[in-house]
Amino acid sequence: SPVHQFGHGEKSATASRRTSMDAGVNARHRDQCVEEASYAGAKGAALGISLSAPLVYAAHRLSPTFRRFTASAKTGLVVTPFFGLFFLNSELTMNACAQRRNQFAEVIAPK
């Protein structure tokens, strides 16, 4: 939004209040986006670990070839889906939230 200036670049009281209100609204929306993304990431991580851990355990119990893998390799096979789904879900949720914020801003203040 345009800021009306007086004299030596000072903002009007109304413009200053509007700017601080906008900052507060943006901070609340940002915090809400982060909370949504954290929740989505946690759900993705839970899905990743609930799928990968039993599969690695079953492979270890059933496959002599898999049993020869190092502990590091098996650990990597367990934690990669955990972190991968956490970050993927978090990022997708943050992007969706940013799109909603942009759409809302366009409705409120069309160009």
C-alpha positions in Angstrom: 0.0 0.0 0.0 1.3 3.5 -0.8 2.7 5.5 2.1 1.8 9.1 2.2 4.7 11.2 3.3 5.0 14.6 4.8 7.9 17.0 4.9 11.2 15.2 5.4 10.0 11.6 4.6 8.0 11.2 7.8 5.0 8.8 7.6 1.6 10.0 8.6 0.2 8.6 11.8 -2.5 6.7 9.9 0.1 5.2 7.5 2.3 4.2 10.4 -0.6 2.4 12.2 -1.5 0.7 9.0 2.1 -0.5 8.5 2.3 -1.9 12.0 -1.1 -3.6 11.7 0.0 -5.1 8.4 3.2 -6.4 10.0 1.2 -8.0 12.8 -1.2 -9.6 10.4 1.7 -10.9 8.3 3.5 -12.2 11.4 0.3 -14.1 12.5 -0.2 -15.6 9.0 3.5 -16.6 8.8 3.3 -18.2 12.2 0.1 -20.1 11.2 1.9 -21.3 8.0 4.9 -22.5 10.0 2.6 -24.3 12.4 0.7 -26.0 9.6 4.0 -27.0 7.9 5.4 -28.4 11.1 2.2 -30.5 11.6 2.3 -31.7 8.0 6.0 -32.6 8.3 5.4 -34.5 11.5 2.6 -36.5 9.8 4.9 -37.2 6.9 7.8 -38.3 9.2 5.4 -40.6 11.1 4.3 -42.2 7.8 7.9 -42.5 6.7 9.2 -44.2 9.8 6.1 -46.4 10.1 6.7 -47.8 6.6 10.5 -47.9 6.5 11.3 -49.4 9.9 9.1 -52.5 9.6 10.3 -53.1 6.0 13.9 -52.9 6.9 13.3 -55.2 9.9 11.5 -57.7 7.7 14.2 -57.5 5.1 16.8 -58.1 7.8 14.9 -61.1 9.1 14.0 -62.7 5.8 17.0 -62.0 3.5 20.5 -63.3 4.1 21.8 -60.8 1.6 20.2 -57.9 3.4 21.6 -59.1 6.7 25.1 -58.5 5.3 24.4 -54.8 4.9 26.2 -52.6 7.4 24.3 -51.0 10.3 24.9 -47.6 8.7 23.2 -48.7 5.5 20.2 -50.1 7.3 19.9 -47.0 9.4 20.0 -44.9 6.2 17.2 -46.9 4.7 15.1 -46.2 7.8 15.8 -42.5 8.3 15.8 -41.4 4.7 12.0 -41.8 4.2 11.5 -40.2 7.7 13.4 -37.0 6.8 12.4 -37.0 3.1 8.6 -37.1 3.9 9.1 -34.6 6.7 10.8 -32.0 4.4 8.6 -32.7 1.4 5.3 -32.3 3.4 6.6 -29.2 5.2 7.7 -27.6 1.9 4.5 -28.4 0.1 2.4 -27.0 3.0 4.5 -23.8 3.2 4.0 -23.3 -0.6 0.3 -23.9 -0.4 0.0 -21.5 2.5 2.0 -18.8 0.6 -0.3 -19.2 -2.3 -3.4 -18.7 0.0 -1.8 -15.6 1.5 -1.1 -14.2 -2.0 -4.7 -14.9 -3.1 -6.0 -13.3 0.1 -3.8 -10.2 -0.4 -5.0 -9.8 -4.0 -8.7 -10.0 -2.9 -8.1 -7.4 -0.1 -5.9 -5.0 -2.2 -6.3 -5.7 -5.9 -3.6 -4.2 -8.2 
